Each structure stands twice: as C-alpha cells, then as structure tokens.
Amino acid sequence: MITDGFIRDSFDAMIGALESAAERAGLITRHAPVTRAAARRFMSRLRQLETLLRRLLVLMAAELSADLEIKAPVIPEAAKPLSGTSSNQTASSETAPRTHPERARSTRPAFPLLRILRPYTAEDAARLSALPRRPPRPVDETLLVHRYCTLLKHLQHPERLARRMARHLARLRTAGEIRPTCLPQPGLHRLSAELGALAACLPALIAAALSDWYDTG
C-alpha cells in the first residue's frame, strides 16, 4: 500500500524541482529576457514533471476507489419529454438544459490526464521546409508562466485530478479495456537522485496497484 507520506514527499520534491527549473530559466528573477535555449530546457523539464504527476495520480486513484463504478446519469422528471411529443422532436425551452454562467466563463487551467500525441508525417516536414526563413522571434514568456503556474497548482493540490483519474480508470475498467501499462520513463539521468529513484520505481508500483484490474469477484 502506498503511504500518504510517500505521495506527499514525492510532490514536495517535484515542486522543488519545478521552482529550480523556473529560476534557472529566468521566469522568477526576470533579470533578463528568457532565451530560446533556456525555454527549451525548461519545457523539457516541465514535460518530465508532468509525466511524473500523471503516474502519481494513477497511484492516488487506485488508493481512492479501486472498485469505483460508473452509474448511468439520472434524468430528472423536468427534463423528460412531455407525453405526446415525438422522440425526434425538440423539447420545449423550459426543459432545455441550462449552463451556469459562472461555469461557462470558467478559466481554470486545464491539465490533460493523458498526453495528446500527434504523429509527425512527411507532409508536415515538407510544409515546414517550404516556409520562408524568418529571424527568430522572442520567447513567449506568457506561455511558459502559464504552464509553470498550472503545474505548480496541481502539484500543491492534486486531489481534484486524482478523483478525475479514478473516474477515468473506472470507465476504462467498466468498458473492458486492457489494463494500462506504465513504461520506464526515459531521461532519468537529467533528474535529481531523488526524482530519478521515484521515476524508476513508479512502473512497478503502478503495476502492483492495478494488479486486480481483471478481477471480477
């Protein structure tokens, strides 16, 4: 069983690594504009920490609710179609779902539970090669600061994301999907000794936490 101390210490180590990376890149001191090389190094470290966060969320989700079930949504009486109305007809405006204005204007930073990967094709390479060469643009520090603040917020308060991950894993298990696997993370030599040891042991910990994935009893 994963103890809360292990999870908390892991998040504290990641917060320290994130703040150190931001300081080296110049996002905290702001003595000089961030160079493109510094921005690339910071984004590389950011992606490593985001991968660690997702894997720790799997451990937290397994501890939260291993047998979480997905229930069908309950349709209230006011939202049901009126008698005599065809299923192909649209219900009246009084029964139409309404969106809360505060939720519609919500701008909370989103964090994808799974990395969105897009294959790089030969057409993409040809299109980029055909573009005219331009002088390098200055680094957009707004994007870097946004990614930094988003990750720092989730590292300090990961409970909401852990519940999302628990529901996501429960949906996969209910749908009969195969058990998620966690491959060894590359580039561990670029991490500190503490984070490197954490990243190295996470695949085995996740496999043990999801060992009952195919149990039906």
C-alpha positions as CSV (number, residue, x, y, z in Angstrom):
1,M,0.0,0.0,0.0
2,I,1.3,3.4,-0.9
3,T,1.5,5.7,2.2
4,D,0.5,9.3,2.2
5,G,4.0,10.3,3.3
6,F,5.5,8.8,0.1
7,I,3.0,10.7,-2.1
8,R,3.4,13.9,-0.2
9,D,7.2,13.7,-0.3
10,S,7.1,13.0,-4.0
11,F,5.0,16.1,-4.7
12,D,7.3,18.2,-2.5
13,A,10.4,17.0,-4.4
14,M,8.6,17.8,-7.7
15,I,7.6,21.3,-6.5
16,G,11.3,22.0,-5.6
17,A,12.5,20.7,-9.0
18,L,9.9,22.9,-10.8
19,E,10.8,26.0,-8.9
20,S,14.5,25.4,-9.5
21,A,13.9,24.9,-13.3
22,A,11.9,28.1,-13.4
23,E,14.6,30.0,-11.6
24,R,17.3,28.8,-13.9
25,A,15.2,29.7,-16.9
26,G,14.8,33.3,-15.6
27,L,11.0,33.1,-15.1
28,I,11.2,34.0,-11.4
29,T,14.1,36.6,-11.2
30,R,13.2,38.3,-14.5
31,H,16.6,40.0,-14.7
32,A,16.8,39.4,-18.4
33,P,14.6,38.1,-21.2
34,V,14.3,34.3,-21.4
35,T,16.5,32.9,-24.1
36,R,15.2,30.2,-26.5
37,A,17.7,27.7,-25.2
38,A,16.6,28.3,-21.6
39,A,12.9,28.0,-22.7
40,R,13.7,24.6,-24.4
41,R,15.4,23.3,-21.3
42,F,12.5,24.5,-19.1
43,M,9.9,22.9,-21.3
44,S,11.8,19.6,-21.3
45,R,11.9,19.6,-17.5
46,L,8.2,20.6,-17.4
47,R,7.2,17.6,-19.6
48,Q,9.2,15.2,-17.3
49,L,7.5,16.5,-14.2
50,E,4.0,16.4,-15.9
51,T,4.7,12.7,-16.7
52,L,5.6,12.0,-13.1
53,L,2.4,13.8,-12.0
54,R,0.2,11.7,-14.2
55,R,1.8,8.5,-12.8
56,L,1.4,9.6,-9.2
57,L,-2.2,10.4,-10.0
58,V,-2.7,6.7,-11.0
59,L,-1.4,5.6,-7.6
60,M,-3.7,8.1,-5.8
61,A,-6.6,7.0,-7.9
62,A,-6.0,3.3,-7.1
63,E,-6.0,4.1,-3.4
64,L,-9.1,6.4,-3.6
65,S,-11.5,3.9,-5.2
66,A,-10.4,0.6,-6.6
67,D,-14.0,-0.5,-7.2
68,L,-15.5,2.7,-8.4
69,E,-18.5,2.0,-10.6
70,I,-19.8,4.2,-13.4
71,K,-23.6,4.7,-12.9
72,A,-26.0,5.9,-15.6
73,P,-27.0,9.5,-15.1
74,V,-30.4,10.0,-13.6
75,I,-32.7,12.1,-15.8
76,P,-34.9,14.4,-13.7
77,E,-38.6,14.5,-14.3
78,A,-38.5,18.1,-15.6
79,A,-36.0,17.0,-18.3
80,K,-38.1,14.1,-19.6
81,P,-40.1,14.6,-22.9
82,L,-43.7,15.5,-22.5
83,S,-46.4,13.0,-23.3
84,G,-47.4,13.1,-27.0
85,T,-44.0,14.5,-28.0
86,S,-42.1,12.5,-30.5
87,S,-38.5,11.4,-29.7
88,N,-37.4,13.2,-32.8
89,Q,-38.9,16.5,-31.7
90,T,-37.1,19.0,-29.6
91,A,-38.3,19.5,-26.1
92,S,-39.6,22.9,-25.0
93,S,-37.3,25.6,-24.0
94,E,-38.4,25.2,-20.3
95,T,-36.9,21.7,-20.2
96,A,-33.7,22.5,-22.1
97,P,-30.5,22.2,-20.1
98,R,-29.0,25.4,-18.9
99,T,-25.4,26.2,-18.4
100,H,-24.4,28.1,-15.3
101,P,-22.9,31.5,-16.3
102,E,-20.1,31.1,-13.9
103,R,-19.2,27.7,-15.2
104,A,-19.4,28.9,-18.8
105,R,-16.9,31.7,-18.0
106,S,-14.6,29.4,-16.1
107,T,-11.0,29.8,-17.0
108,R,-9.4,27.3,-14.7
109,P,-6.2,25.9,-16.2
110,A,-6.8,22.5,-17.7
111,F,-4.4,19.6,-17.2
112,P,-4.8,16.7,-19.6
113,L,-4.7,13.3,-17.8
114,L,-3.3,11.7,-20.9
115,R,-0.7,13.3,-23.2
116,I,-2.2,14.2,-26.6
117,L,0.2,12.9,-29.1
118,R,0.0,13.7,-32.8
119,P,2.1,11.7,-35.4
120,Y,4.6,13.7,-37.4
121,T,4.1,12.9,-41.0
122,A,6.2,13.5,-44.2
123,E,3.7,16.2,-45.3
124,D,4.4,18.1,-42.1
125,A,8.1,18.0,-42.8
126,A,7.6,19.2,-46.4
127,R,5.3,22.0,-45.3
128,L,7.8,23.2,-42.7
129,S,10.7,23.1,-45.1
130,A,8.7,25.2,-47.6
131,L,8.2,28.0,-45.1
132,P,10.4,31.1,-45.6
133,R,13.2,31.5,-43.1
134,R,12.5,34.3,-40.6
135,P,14.5,35.8,-37.8
136,P,13.9,34.1,-34.5
137,R,11.0,35.6,-32.6
138,P,11.4,36.4,-28.9
139,V,10.3,33.8,-26.4
140,D,6.7,34.0,-25.4
141,E,7.1,34.1,-21.6
142,T,3.3,34.1,-21.1
143,L,3.0,30.5,-22.2
144,L,5.9,29.4,-20.0
145,V,4.5,31.2,-17.0
146,H,1.0,29.7,-17.6
147,R,2.4,26.2,-17.8
148,Y,4.5,26.8,-14.7
149,C,1.6,28.1,-12.7
150,T,-0.7,25.4,-13.9
151,L,1.7,22.6,-12.9
152,L,2.6,24.2,-9.6
153,K,-1.1,24.5,-8.7
154,H,-1.8,20.8,-9.4
155,L,1.3,19.7,-7.6
156,Q,0.2,21.6,-4.5
157,H,-3.4,20.4,-4.7
158,P,-3.6,17.1,-6.7
159,E,-6.8,15.8,-5.0
160,R,-9.2,17.0,-7.8
161,L,-7.1,15.5,-10.5
162,A,-6.8,12.2,-8.6
163,R,-10.6,12.0,-8.4
164,R,-10.7,12.6,-12.2
165,M,-8.2,9.9,-12.8
166,A,-10.1,7.5,-10.6
167,R,-13.3,8.0,-12.6
168,H,-11.3,7.7,-15.9
169,L,-9.8,4.4,-14.8
170,A,-13.2,3.1,-13.6
171,R,-14.7,3.9,-17.0
172,L,-11.8,2.0,-18.8
173,R,-12.3,-1.0,-16.5
174,T,-16.1,-1.0,-16.9
175,A,-15.7,-0.9,-20.7
176,G,-13.5,-3.9,-20.6
177,E,-10.3,-2.2,-21.8
178,I,-6.9,-3.7,-21.2
179,R,-5.0,-2.8,-18.1
180,P,-3.0,0.4,-18.5
181,T,0.7,-0.1,-18.6
182,C,3.5,2.2,-17.4
183,L,6.7,2.0,-19.4
184,P,10.0,3.1,-18.0
185,Q,10.5,6.9,-18.3
186,P,13.5,8.0,-20.4
187,G,16.0,10.7,-19.5
188,L,16.2,9.8,-15.8
189,H,19.8,10.9,-15.7
190,R,18.6,14.5,-16.2
191,L,16.6,14.3,-12.9
192,S,17.9,14.6,-9.4
193,A,18.8,11.5,-7.5
194,E,15.5,11.7,-5.5
195,L,13.3,12.2,-8.5
196,G,15.2,9.7,-10.6
197,A,14.6,7.0,-8.0
198,L,11.0,7.9,-7.8
199,A,10.5,7.7,-11.6
200,A,12.4,4.4,-11.7
201,C,10.1,2.7,-9.2
202,L,6.8,4.1,-10.4
203,P,6.2,1.5,-13.2
204,A,6.5,-1.4,-10.6
205,L,4.3,0.5,-8.1
206,I,1.6,1.2,-10.8
207,A,1.6,-2.5,-11.9
208,A,1.1,-3.6,-8.3
209,A,-1.7,-1.0,-7.7
210,L,-3.6,-2.2,-10.9
211,S,-2.9,-5.9,-10.4
212,D,-6.6,-6.6,-9.7
213,W,-7.7,-5.0,-12.9
214,Y,-9.1,-8.2,-14.4
215,D,-10.7,-9.5,-11.1
216,T,-14.4,-10.0,-11.4
217,G,-15.2,-11.0,-7.8
